[in-house]
Amino acid sequence: MAGSSAPAAAGTQRSEPTGYLARWASYITVHPKRVLGAAILAMVVFAAIAVPLAGEYADSFALPGAESQQAYDLLEERFPQQAGSSATMVFRTEVPAGIGAPDSQTAIEAILAEASTLPHVSHIVSPFDAEQQISADGRTAYATVAFDALAAEIPLADINQFIDLVDRSGSEALQVEAGGDIVAQSEFSISYTAELVGITAAAIILLLAFGSVVAMGLPILTALLGLFVGFMGIGIVASVMDVATFAPAFASMIGIGVGIDYALFVVTRYREGLADGLSPQRAVVQAVDTAGRAVIFAGGVVVISLLGLSAVGVPFITAIGVAAAIVVAAAVAVALVVLPSILALLGRRIDKWSISRRQSDAASAHQHIPFGRRLARRIQETPWPFAIISAASLLILAVPLADVELGFPDAGANPTSYHSRRAFDLLTEGFGPGFSNPLLIVLEDENGISPATLESMTAALAETPSIVQVDQAFLNEAGDTAVINVVPEGGSNDSSTQDLVSDLRNVTIPQTLEGSGTRAFVGGPTGSFLDFSDHLVSRTPYVFIVIIGLSFLLLTVVFRSPVIALKASIMNLLSIAAAFGVIVAVFQWGWGGQLIGLEESQPIAVFMPMFLFAILFGLSMDYEVFLLSRIREYWAHGDTTSDAVANGLAVTAKVITAAAAIMISVFLAFVATPDPIIKQFGLGLAVAILVDATIVRMILVPSTMELLGHRNWWFPAWLDKIVPHVNIEGSTNPLPEELGPAVAGSD
């Protein structure tokens, strides 16, 4: 076809010189101890630099320029005494006289007196000093406990003293619970249980795939090293940016998954080389020069996708994207530096401590080939039905996405075993669903806010439908800023509350303050949610353009085919849509929620679609690049497209299945965590990888490639002249002749 890049004749040797990766791998085989020692020293030095520079994690969901953010900024600037975090102690009694009974009041006052002596507690507002802090039926009350620092800055041991007070203060006559970000800091403190479960599952899968304890341990070791380096980098980022408290769990999820996968690709290709009769040194070079290239490009797409989150223009989203990109980049570096060094030192001992009887012939190392070839040939016989059914399956899974409801998961999404959840339930029962998510009306006037303005604003708010409580206005010492807490009738994720915020911003407040010179801003969870939603919707096209556009360009350069790049982008979008559909069905509709510890339905986090899109678009490319690089390798060496697809699927089916099983296991381990945001991340990533590695890579890719035939490799002649040549399939001669055969252990 005119303009197409023709494959080389079968069996011919290419004349271009060996690439940089092959030369680098050759150097490693000659000096494995030197390279490994330098890598370990570099990690130690980096850790020594990173530890003192590391910053604290902080849940700052700032949105510069938004009205809700202006309200928060004014609070921080004009009310410094309220700059610290707070907790809410909730009291519930069933005695007829309620909270006001002498015994109940005495017990509550004693609890609050002890709380005031705890570390970092600055002041307490008792329910007996504020009438509105006692429910209408008199059975529920709350006290506001203010701290002198943000939750992330208070030592966990000090927070646990407060939690311990709550635990031992309850009795049969008086229930005591606590909520707020201070309590959440303790309940969602960093735990490595999910990581350990994921790594254990990965170890079992690798042991079954490789049949060797040593081969199994390599991907896990290198993944942990990459995660260590990545965490050091995240700590440095946290010193200059606000990185959310869920970043460690999120980074661990991504880092362990890609770290093991990338190492798996390299180790698998190395063992293939040994099975084909190559020396260990030549097998190392071939593995780095082929699978290593796939790792670089796959990792590059993931990093591009994660950094593409910066196009959203939200600082905390950018910070999470940067943090995850650092972990992925570290995984790539370890797979190309540390892993080849260890392989060169191990040689054939990689299969030591085998759990199965070793077969000697090379064919035994490729037992997965018959299955992959049979699958490919079966699909190629009738490609249309396979393409239609697989695409339809993805679209069916994506159907619930049309009913998605975005919001902010609050304490009501936490397990009932948590204080924060029980406190939330008590407050909702006693004061209404809107109490736990009040609106903040912040007024500001450089010339001072007049009493008449405050009075008219308070009255207007009290007369507004859907508002059940308006607290007394609180004026700062300068008299130029005031805060009014408003309790809506519905919760923060209710449409009635969202309509209320819009009405306050567009009608009630402008009419009330007209001509006064005073400005007012509406904050609170619902105000923030609406601002985030509007901002994300407006920025979504830019994020799509950045991530899809750059990935398309990279794939076009790598595979020299805009057809393959376009097809890969479309398939990735289908698998992502399917994952979103499952998330909606489970978390929002409640289908099978109990299987993952979900006690009731909850909205999808407002930033979840953007996050998952960027991450999944990158991760999906891992298997795409690994599969297509092998297909192109066969095609470039003379196979027809059909034969190249069959051979490529044959040699990658087993490793893709193992890699996907590992990632799914790691992600599902995080679904068991109590954090609702991490649960949504874990399930979405697991489902996406599952459908991507099965429906997409095993069925949709080979069927569509068979239908397109030679059109897969169409590349305009004019474009061929200006696009640089990137060798994805590696060098034909794995070891540079001028270096000669390397001798392991020459260090």
TIGU-566154 format. One line per 3 residues: their letters; for each residue x negated, y, z negated of C-alpha. Coordinates in steps of 0.001 Angstrom, whole numbers, padded with zeros to 6 digits. Example, Ala and Ser with C-alpha at 12.3 -4.5 7.8 and 13.67 -1.06 7.14 Angstrom:
% residues 2
AS) -012300/-004500/-007800 ~ -013670/-001060/-007140
% end
This chain:
% residues 747
MAG) 000000/000000/000000 ~ -001386/003393/000917 ~ -002866/005187/-001980
SSA) -002941/002099/-004181 ~ -006013/000930/-005976 ~ -006862/-002502/-004621
PAA) -008194/-005200/-006910 ~ -011624/-006598/-006392 ~ -011947/-009891/-004626
AGT) -011748/-012901/-006839 ~ -015058/-013839/-008367 ~ -016893/-010693/-007233
QRS) -019134/-008753/-009608 ~ -018614/-005041/-010001 ~ -021601/-002836/-009357
EPT) -021009/-000070/-011886 ~ -023444/-000034/-014815 ~ -022480/-001445/-018163
GYL) -020460/001049/-020205 ~ -021286/002750/-023459 ~ -019257/000320/-025532
ARW) -021206/-002646/-024193 ~ -024489/-000866/-024880 ~ -023328/-000006/-028385
ASY) -022277/-003600/-029018 ~ -025598/-004831/-027663 ~ -027433/-002578/-030093
ITV) -025335/-003974/-032937 ~ -026237/-007556/-032004 ~ -029938/-006651/-032145
HPK) -029679/-004634/-035398 ~ -026575/-005878/-037253 ~ -027990/-005355/-040750
RVL) -029161/-001844/-039900 ~ -025754/-000819/-038511 ~ -023817/-002430/-041372
GAA) -026077/-000874/-043978 ~ -025756/002568/-042372 ~ -021970/002222/-042248
ILA) -021747/001262/-045925 ~ -024077/004127/-046892 ~ -021959/006563/-044862
MVV) -018801/005395/-046669 ~ -020451/005789/-050073 ~ -021681/009303/-049231
FAA) -018278/010257/-047845 ~ -016594/009018/-051027 ~ -019071/010958/-053174
IAV) -018178/014124/-051258 ~ -014447/013462/-051077 ~ -013727/012586/-054721
PLA) -014625/015992/-056225 ~ -012905/017783/-053334 ~ -009691/015754/-053517
GEY) -006503/017702/-054147 ~ -003275/016742/-055918 ~ -000260/015413/-054062
ADS) 002725/017762/-054174 ~ 006276/017522/-052839 ~ 006411/020945/-051254
FAL) 009038/020912/-048516 ~ 008412/024490/-047546 ~ 009933/025769/-044320
PGA) 008391/029173/-043572 ~ 010893/031768/-042385 ~ 014019/029818/-043374
ESQ) 016597/031509/-045612 ~ 016375/028783/-048242 ~ 012593/029189/-048293
QAY) 012929/032953/-048784 ~ 015098/032205/-051822 ~ 012482/029851/-053289
DLL) 009654/032289/-052556 ~ 011474/035052/-054423 ~ 012059/032748/-057394
EER) 008377/031850/-057537 ~ 007269/035471/-057217 ~ 009837/037227/-059413
FPQ) 010507/034521/-062028 ~ 007026/033139/-062855 ~ 008338/031768/-066165
QAG) 010379/029294/-064117 ~ 007481/028247/-061891 ~ 007014/024916/-063648
SSA) 009026/021742/-063148 ~ 011974/020805/-065316 ~ 013917/017826/-066553
TMV) 017534/017419/-067503 ~ 018393/015453/-070650 ~ 021924/014117/-070408
FRT) 024023/013046/-073402 ~ 027202/010992/-073288 ~ 029428/009860/-076122
EVP) 032780/008089/-076284 ~ 033699/009201/-079810 ~ 037040/011075/-079903
AGI) 035490/014359/-081065 ~ 032949/014231/-078239 ~ 029599/016001/-078193
GAP) 030798/018508/-080784 ~ 031221/015855/-083473 ~ 028846/016526/-086413
DSQ) 026977/013234/-086009 ~ 026583/013728/-082243 ~ 025446/017331/-082595
TAI) 022950/016463/-085314 ~ 021495/013626/-083238 ~ 021182/015789/-080100
EAI) 019541/018664/-081973 ~ 017030/016269/-083519 ~ 016177/014835/-080093
LAE) 015706/018294/-078588 ~ 013598/019420/-081560 ~ 011238/016500/-080985
AST) 011209/017155/-077221 ~ 010088/020739/-077847 ~ 006896/019419/-079493
LPH) 005872/017298/-076502 ~ 002929/018320/-074268 ~ 003665/020905/-071530
VSH) 007253/021584/-072721 ~ 007662/025382/-072618 ~ 011292/025872/-073676
IVS) 014628/024074/-073903 ~ 018151/025336/-073247 ~ 020462/023376/-075560
PFD) 024076/022584/-074600 ~ 025102/024227/-077878 ~ 023609/027503/-076667
AEQ) 025302/027412/-073254 ~ 028986/026562/-073103 ~ 028917/025534/-069452
QIS) 026496/022722/-070289 ~ 029276/020724/-071925 ~ 031831/018990/-069697
ADG) 035526/019840/-069798 ~ 036384/016627/-071660 ~ 033637/017325/-074193
RTA) 032042/013886/-073810 ~ 029087/014790/-071562 ~ 026455/017479/-072085
YAT) 023007/018293/-070828 ~ 019942/020215/-071910 ~ 017419/021806/-069565
VAF) 013824/021041/-070531 ~ 011357/023399/-068838 ~ 007681/022483/-068427
DAL) 004734/024836/-068016 ~ 003378/023112/-064889 ~ 004531/021332/-061771
AAE) 005307/017625/-062102 ~ 002340/016598/-059947 ~ -000019/018565/-062220
IPL) 001131/016975/-065500 ~ -000714/013803/-066569 ~ 001434/010707/-066277
ADI) 000676/009830/-069912 ~ 002271/013115/-071046 ~ 005332/012555/-068872
NQF) 005674/009040/-070277 ~ 005878/010508/-073790 ~ 008998/012339/-072663
IDL) 010404/009161/-071074 ~ 009619/007223/-074258 ~ 011588/009770/-076295
VDR) 014582/009240/-074020 ~ 014249/005442/-074271 ~ 014283/005347/-078062
SGS) 016834/008119/-078637 ~ 019891/006331/-077330 ~ 022308/004451/-079568
EAL) 025676/002743/-079372 ~ 027349/006061/-080180 ~ 025197/008284/-077960
QVE) 023812/007502/-074497 ~ 020703/009484/-073558 ~ 019338/009725/-070018
AGG) 017019/012061/-068140 ~ 016641/013280/-064569 ~ 014704/015837/-062554
DIV) 011369/015907/-060764 ~ 009459/015267/-064006 ~ 011261/011947/-064419
AQS) 010854/011108/-060727 ~ 007103/011626/-061104 ~ 007047/008733/-063561
EFS) 009566/006476/-061832 ~ 007906/006780/-058442 ~ 004307/006774/-059636
ISY) 001814/005069/-057327 ~ 001984/001271/-057479 ~ 000054/-001117/-055306
TAE) 002512/-004012/-055559 ~ 003789/-003565/-052004 ~ 000240/-003379/-050670
LVG) -000715/-006607/-052463 ~ 002380/-008398/-051189 ~ 001731/-007205/-047632
ITA) -001923/-008220/-047713 ~ -001038/-011639/-049147 ~ 001485/-012235/-046376
AAI) -001062/-011077/-043795 ~ -003655/-013472/-045223 ~ -001280/-016420/-044867
ILL) -000425/-015505/-041262 ~ -004087/-015023/-040348 ~ -005017/-018323/-041967
LAF) -002380/-020115/-039901 ~ -003428/-018269/-036729 ~ -007204/-018760/-037099
GSV) -007333/-021909/-039187 ~ -010410/-020564/-040963 ~ -010797/-018790/-044294
VAM) -013724/-016690/-043019 ~ -011923/-015629/-039839 ~ -008848/-014821/-041911
GLP) -010806/-012663/-044343 ~ -012475/-010436/-041754 ~ -009384/-008461/-040616
ILT) -008265/-007998/-044222 ~ -011707/-006832/-045347 ~ -012071/-004337/-042516
ALL) -008490/-003087/-042972 ~ -009182/-002372/-046653 ~ -012432/-000601/-045777
GLF) -010592/001539/-043241 ~ -007890/002299/-045811 ~ -010562/003292/-048341
VGF) -012143/005736/-045888 ~ -008724/007024/-044881 ~ -007695/007673/-048487
MGI) -010862/009673/-049072 ~ -009968/011774/-046039 ~ -006377/012235/-047231
GIV) -007681/013465/-050584 ~ -009651/016182/-048814 ~ -006596/017127/-046747
ASV) -004555/017388/-049969 ~ -006971/020067/-051190 ~ -006063/022384/-048316
MDV) -002498/021287/-047488 ~ 000544/020169/-049480 ~ 000648/016391/-049000
ATF) 003839/014711/-050253 ~ 003712/012230/-053133 ~ 004952/009431/-050859
APA) 001893/009920/-048619 ~ -000213/007180/-050283 ~ 002485/004538/-049784
FAS) 003148/005780/-046267 ~ -000558/005812/-045371 ~ -001051/002359/-046884
MIG) 001806/001002/-044815 ~ 000330/002325/-041585 ~ -003321/001749/-042467
IGV) -002988/-001887/-043503 ~ -000847/-002694/-040467 ~ -003044/-001138/-037782
GID) -006281/-002025/-039568 ~ -005492/-005734/-039574 ~ -004096/-005620/-036041
YAL) -007128/-003896/-034541 ~ -009508/-006304/-036242 ~ -007325/-009206/-035134
FVV) -007647/-008144/-031492 ~ -011448/-007986/-031717 ~ -011882/-011224/-033688
TRY) -009544/-013096/-031330 ~ -011517/-011973/-028276 ~ -014777/-012901/-030024
REG) -013551/-016428/-030751 ~ -012337/-016731/-027151 ~ -015856/-015896/-026012
LAD) -017336/-018569/-028244 ~ -014787/-021087/-026954 ~ -015745/-020180/-023382
GLS) -019374/-021084/-024095 ~ -020841/-017618/-024702 ~ -023532/-017133/-027287
PQR) -022397/-015296/-030438 ~ -024282/-012180/-029309 ~ -022664/-012139/-025870
AVV) -019284/-012891/-027444 ~ -019655/-009831/-029691 ~ -020448/-007609/-026714
QAV) -017551/-008997/-024683 ~ -015148/-008541/-027615 ~ -016167/-004918/-028203
DTA) -016325/-004137/-024475 ~ -012801/-005481/-023845 ~ -010654/-005680/-026986
GRA) -012617/-002739/-028388 ~ -011508/-000588/-025477 ~ -007893/-001567/-026083
VIF) -008313/-000653/-029755 ~ -009705/002773/-028858 ~ -006898/003603/-026471
AGG) -004161/002117/-028661 ~ -005504/003966/-031692 ~ -005834/007108/-029628
VVV) -002162/007014/-028686 ~ -001172/006501/-032341 ~ -003332/009436/-033438
ISL) -001927/011639/-030663 ~ 001613/010730/-031689 ~ 000968/011475/-035356
LGL) -000794/014759/-034659 ~ 002080/015597/-032329 ~ 004174/016055/-035476
SAV) 002445/019406/-035886 ~ 004665/020643/-033058 ~ 007573/020514/-035532
GVP) 006129/023554/-037275 ~ 006852/022269/-040801 ~ 003754/022226/-043045
FIT) 004568/019075/-045035 ~ 005408/017110/-041872 ~ 002148/018255/-040287
AIG) 000258/017198/-043426 ~ 001790/013705/-043395 ~ 000967/013345/-039690
VAA) -002643/014408/-040287 ~ -002953/012040/-043265 ~ -001673/009052/-041287
AIV) -003841/009956/-038275 ~ -006933/009927/-040516 ~ -006109/006405/-041695
VAA) -005621/005175/-038116 ~ -008843/006812/-036921 ~ -010699/005187/-039826
AVA) -009266/001784/-038857 ~ -010543/002222/-035283 ~ -013998/003260/-036477
VAL) -014315/000285/-038821 ~ -013151/-002107/-036079 ~ -015892/-000833/-033749
VVL) -018764/-000444/-036210 ~ -018389/-002613/-039298 ~ -016536/-005566/-037775
PSI) -018970/-006217/-034853 ~ -021893/-006040/-037299 ~ -020333/-008715/-039493
LAL) -019486/-010855/-036452 ~ -023098/-010622/-035255 ~ -024333/-011760/-038662
LGR) -021816/-014580/-038969 ~ -022250/-016015/-035484 ~ -020509/-019374/-035246
RID) -019962/-019442/-039002 ~ -016793/-017421/-038410 ~ -014935/-020753/-038358
KWS) -016414/-021844/-041672 ~ -014073/-023297/-044290 ~ -011596/-024441/-041672
ISR) -008243/-025683/-042945 ~ -007643/-027814/-039838 ~ -009651/-030297/-037838
RQS) -011817/-028455/-035341 ~ -011478/-029424/-031685 ~ -014615/-029144/-029626
DAA) -013530/-028392/-026104 ~ -012864/-024841/-024962 ~ -009359/-025690/-023889
SAH) -008404/-026407/-027476 ~ -009117/-022766/-028342 ~ -006428/-021709/-025870
QHI) -003535/-023872/-026988 ~ -001332/-020788/-026790 ~ -001878/-020470/-023029
PFG) 000702/-023054/-021887 ~ 003506/-021388/-023851 ~ 002701/-017919/-022537
RRL) 002375/-019122/-018976 ~ 005592/-021159/-019152 ~ 007447/-018150/-020524
ARR) 006073/-015835/-017847 ~ 006814/-018264/-015008 ~ 010345/-018860/-016289
IQE) 010997/-015120/-016370 ~ 009458/-014631/-012930 ~ 011846/-017172/-011411
TPW) 014893/-015016/-012278 ~ 013609/-011610/-013422 ~ 016875/-009679/-013046
PFA) 018892/-011539/-015740 ~ 016005/-011324/-018203 ~ 015520/-007606/-017563
IIS) 019230/-006816/-017876 ~ 019875/-008944/-020981 ~ 016800/-007700/-022840
AAS) 017544/-004043/-022048 ~ 021197/-004524/-023011 ~ 020157/-006080/-026338
LLI) 018124/-003001/-027195 ~ 020994/-000701/-026233 ~ 023440/-002682/-028387
LAV) 021131/-002412/-031395 ~ 020947/001340/-030768 ~ 024750/001849/-030807
PLA) 024986/002850/-034515 ~ 022608/005711/-033785 ~ 025557/007618/-032310
DVE) 027054/007789/-035827 ~ 023919/008912/-037663 ~ 024386/011263/-040613
LGF) 021305/013138/-041707 ~ 020778/014386/-045224 ~ 018505/014299/-048247
PDA) 018624/011120/-050349 ~ 019115/012315/-053937 ~ 018926/010528/-057292
GAN) 022207/008790/-056424 ~ 020201/006620/-054004 ~ 017881/005353/-056758
PTS) 018338/001963/-058447 ~ 020732/001941/-061427 ~ 017832/000708/-063576
YHS) 016285/004180/-063315 ~ 016961/006968/-065808 ~ 017297/009456/-062936
RRA) 020106/007426/-061353 ~ 022010/006958/-064615 ~ 021625/010657/-065431
FDL) 022896/011527/-061962 ~ 025944/009297/-062420 ~ 026758/010778/-065842
LTE) 026469/014352/-064557 ~ 028587/013545/-061513 ~ 031265/011978/-063698
GFG) 031237/014799/-066225 ~ 030741/017864/-064030 ~ 031613/016777/-060482
PGF) 029599/015574/-057450 ~ 028196/019014/-056700 ~ 026632/019570/-060098
SNP) 023361/017735/-059440 ~ 022776/019760/-056278 ~ 023708/023376/-057073
LLI) 023365/026227/-054648 ~ 021017/029048/-055551 ~ 022085/032558/-054632
VLE) 019048/034842/-054920 ~ 019683/038586/-054658 ~ 016948/041130/-054042
DEN) 016862/044947/-053942 ~ 013642/046958/-054177 ~ 015614/049863/-055697
GIS) 017121/047661/-058367 ~ 020306/045599/-058392 ~ 023247/047472/-059874
PAT) 025581/045803/-062417 ~ 028495/046533/-060083 ~ 026829/044584/-057265
LES) 026221/041587/-059545 ~ 029782/041716/-060803 ~ 031304/041892/-057329
MTA) 029082/039065/-056070 ~ 029929/036830/-059023 ~ 033630/037525/-058540
ALA) 033476/036836/-054805 ~ 031712/033525/-055412 ~ 034251/032504/-058046
ETP) 037088/033126/-055598 ~ 035447/031140/-052800 ~ 037087/027776/-052040
SIV) 034920/024671/-052648 ~ 033092/026354/-055570 ~ 033958/024945/-058992
QVD) 031490/026824/-061204 ~ 029596/030104/-061034 ~ 026973/030659/-063725
QAF) 026216/034062/-065171 ~ 023729/036031/-063085 ~ 020155/036028/-064418
LNE) 018190/039239/-063763 ~ 014398/039462/-063864 ~ 012588/042029/-066030
AGD) 011993/044401/-063123 ~ 015695/044368/-062309 ~ 015068/043900/-058587
TAV) 015890/040185/-058311 ~ 018769/038095/-059643 ~ 019708/034419/-059498
INV) 023196/032945/-059570 ~ 023654/029171/-059833 ~ 026730/027936/-057979
VPE) 028171/024443/-058348 ~ 030004/023303/-055195 ~ 032907/020893/-055217
GGS) 031128/018289/-053084 ~ 027667/016762/-053065 ~ 024726/018102/-051108
NDS) 025394/015736/-048195 ~ 029139/016390/-047981 ~ 030346/018243/-044907
STQ) 032464/020510/-047150 ~ 029326/021730/-048929 ~ 027555/022318/-045627
DLV) 030532/024332/-044415 ~ 030435/026256/-047690 ~ 026793/027259/-047153
SDL) 027565/028466/-043643 ~ 030561/030442/-044932 ~ 028532/032053/-047720
RNV) 025739/033053/-045357 ~ 027902/034319/-042526 ~ 031039/035695/-044229
TIP) 031242/035966/-048021 ~ 027815/037387/-048829 ~ 027557/039868/-045908
QTL) 031038/041226/-046656 ~ 030400/041515/-050390 ~ 027012/043228/-050083
EGS) 027876/045464/-047160 ~ 026534/048976/-047773 ~ 024868/048086/-051087
GTR) 021311/047769/-049800 ~ 020994/044418/-051575 ~ 020044/041242/-049742
AFV) 020988/037703/-050737 ~ 019612/034301/-049733 ~ 021265/030904/-050177
GGP) 018974/028117/-051337 ~ 019390/024749/-052975 ~ 019327/021229/-051494
TGS) 022166/021800/-049037 ~ 020756/025118/-047874 ~ 017377/023493/-047335
FLD) 018963/020577/-045499 ~ 020802/022859/-043080 ~ 017676/024913/-042456
FSD) 015616/021765/-041876 ~ 018239/020314/-039541 ~ 018493/023470/-037465
HLV) 014717/023784/-037278 ~ 014133/020143/-036353 ~ 016805/020235/-033655
SRT) 015219/023319/-032129 ~ 011721/021785/-032231 ~ 012617/018272/-031087
PYV) 012066/018990/-027355 ~ 008546/020269/-028089 ~ 007679/017172/-030129
FIV) 008974/014888/-027379 ~ 007033/016784/-024732 ~ 003789/016696/-026729
IIG) 003935/013030/-027756 ~ 005460/011509/-024624 ~ 003570/013839/-022289
LSF) 000123/013232/-023747 ~ 000747/009489/-024069 ~ 001938/009350/-020453
LLL) -001179/011152/-019254 ~ -003476/008906/-021293 ~ -001827/005704/-020036
TVV) -001910/006979/-016469 ~ -005643/007574/-016737 ~ -006323/004267/-018494
FRS) -004254/002014/-016223 ~ -004404/004260/-013139 ~ -000677/003846/-012637
PVI) 002005/006466/-013367 ~ 004569/003693/-012877 ~ 003204/001650/-015783
ALK) 002862/004771/-017936 ~ 006458/005830/-017246 ~ 007774/002312/-017831
ASI) 005883/002060/-021117 ~ 007350/005358/-022331 ~ 010910/004302/-021472
MNL) 010505/000919/-023175 ~ 009075/002533/-026272 ~ 012065/004866/-026444
LSI) 014403/001858/-026194 ~ 012696/-000009/-029042 ~ 012673/003146/-031195
AAA) 016393/003711/-030539 ~ 017089/000099/-031525 ~ 015188/000586/-034797
FGV) 017134/003774/-035550 ~ 020387/001930/-034894 ~ 019505/-000773/-037421
IVA) 018543/001858/-040025 ~ 021931/003544/-039633 ~ 023784/000220/-039843
VFQ) 021947/-000828/-043024 ~ 021528/002420/-044977 ~ 024554/004373/-043803
WGW) 027084/001639/-043022 ~ 025812/-000678/-045743 ~ 025417/-003756/-043532
GGQ) 023155/-006173/-045394 ~ 022007/-003448/-047751 ~ 022034/-005765/-050760
LIG) 019403/-007935/-049074 ~ 016872/-005095/-049428 ~ 017986/-003916/-052867
LEE) 020253/-001146/-051584 ~ 023035/-000633/-054115 ~ 025114/001765/-052021
SQP) 025048/003590/-048722 ~ 022974/006743/-048311 ~ 022265/009302/-045595
IAV) 019241/009053/-043345 ~ 016522/011460/-044497 ~ 016663/014541/-042287
FMP) 013004/014222/-041292 ~ 013134/010436/-040765 ~ 013990/010441/-037021
MFL) 011100/012738/-036181 ~ 008640/010808/-038335 ~ 009682/007393/-037061
FAI) 009665/008541/-033468 ~ 006070/009717/-033672 ~ 004843/006685/-035592
LFG) 006727/004056/-033616 ~ 005873/005585/-030267 ~ 002234/005223/-031200
LSM) 002460/001772/-032784 ~ 004463/000386/-029864 ~ 001582/001326/-027609
DYE) -000704/-001051/-029548 ~ 000908/-004122/-028030 ~ 001538/-002367/-024728
VFL) -002132/-001521/-024310 ~ -003330/-004919/-025509 ~ -001013/-006799/-023148
LSR) -001445/-004545/-020132 ~ -005221/-004354/-020536 ~ -005394/-008134/-020171
IRE) -002967/-008079/-017238 ~ -004990/-005378/-015507 ~ -008189/-007288/-016261
YWA) -006883/-010314/-014344 ~ -005470/-008131/-011554 ~ -008760/-006234/-011195
HGD) -010547/-009571/-010756 ~ -008366/-010666/-007857 ~ -005131/-012132/-009267
TTS) -001805/-011224/-007743 ~ 000523/-009219/-009969 ~ 002592/-012321/-010792
DAV) -000485/-014372/-011671 ~ -002004/-011498/-013644 ~ 001181/-011115/-015686
ANG) 001359/-014872/-016337 ~ -002309/-015078/-017327 ~ -002165/-011906/-019393
LAV) 000903/-013059/-021290 ~ -000632/-016508/-021735 ~ -003737/-015256/-023524
TAK) -002000/-012545/-025578 ~ 001263/-014218/-026620 ~ -000204/-015840/-029711
VIT) -002222/-012862/-030881 ~ 000638/-010409/-030276 ~ 002966/-012704/-032211
AAA) 000478/-012957/-035087 ~ -000227/-009217/-035066 ~ 003486/-008407/-035046
AIM) 004176/-010894/-037845 ~ 001468/-009229/-039935 ~ 002810/-005723/-039366
ISV) 006378/-006833/-040048 ~ 005285/-008520/-043287 ~ 003406/-005413/-044410
FLA) 006314/-003104/-043599 ~ 008925/-005364/-045195 ~ 006845/-005459/-048380
FVA) 007422/-001722/-048668 ~ 011178/-002180/-048205 ~ 011181/-003731/-051685
TPD) 009975/-000456/-053244 ~ 012599/001647/-055062 ~ 011830/004860/-053183
PII) 014709/005303/-050682 ~ 012493/007191/-048218 ~ 009844/004448/-048177
KQF) 012625/001868/-047809 ~ 013881/003617/-044676 ~ 010367/003883/-043286
GLG) 009590/000231/-044003 ~ 012762/-001182/-042447 ~ 012577/001066/-039393
LAV) 008960/000166/-038697 ~ 009560/-003571/-039251 ~ 012572/-003698/-036916
AIL) 010823/-001673/-034236 ~ 007755/-003922/-034263 ~ 009965/-007026/-034211
VDA) 011947/-005997/-031137 ~ 008867/-004506/-029497 ~ 006745/-007646/-029822
TIV) 009538/-010011/-028790 ~ 012208/-008468/-026578 ~ 010036/-005777/-025012
RMI) 006546/-007271/-024636 ~ 007542/-010887/-024076 ~ 010599/-010411/-021865
LVP) 011203/-006871/-020633 ~ 007603/-006113/-019613 ~ 007002/-009286/-017534
STM) 010468/-009153/-015942 ~ 010166/-005515/-014857 ~ 006594/-006014/-013647
ELL) 007756/-008947/-011555 ~ 010558/-006842/-010080 ~ 008195/-003966/-009253
GHR) 005465/-006225/-007834 ~ 002628/-004310/-006211 ~ 004401/-001015/-007008
NWW) 003133/-001404/-010584 ~ -000309/-000323/-009392 ~ 000754/002564/-007145
FPA) -001620/005475/-007490 ~ -001638/008405/-005024 ~ -004916/008773/-003171
WLD) -005102/012505/-003945 ~ -004661/011783/-007656 ~ -007298/009085/-007538
KIV) -009849/011723/-006522 ~ -009251/014020/-009486 ~ -008425/011610/-012325
PHV) -011531/010247/-014064 ~ -012071/006499/-013939 ~ -011694/004839/-017332
NIE) -012624/001174/-017492 ~ -010061/-000553/-019737 ~ -010901/-004122/-018721
GST) -014564/-003919/-019713 ~ -017768/-004859/-017917 ~ -018179/-008050/-015917
NPL) -021677/-008559/-017346 ~ -021207/-008186/-021082 ~ -024871/-007862/-022005
PEE) -027161/-005303/-020276 ~ -029948/-007130/-018517 ~ -032589/-004675/-019690
LGP) -031901/-005587/-023318 ~ -032115/-009300/-022736 ~ -030504/-011874/-024992
AVA) -030210/-010476/-028504 ~ -031279/-012491/-031459 ~ -029027/-012295/-034486
GSD) -030890/-011460/-037645 ~ -033681/-009545/-035874 ~ -033322/-006920/-038573
% end
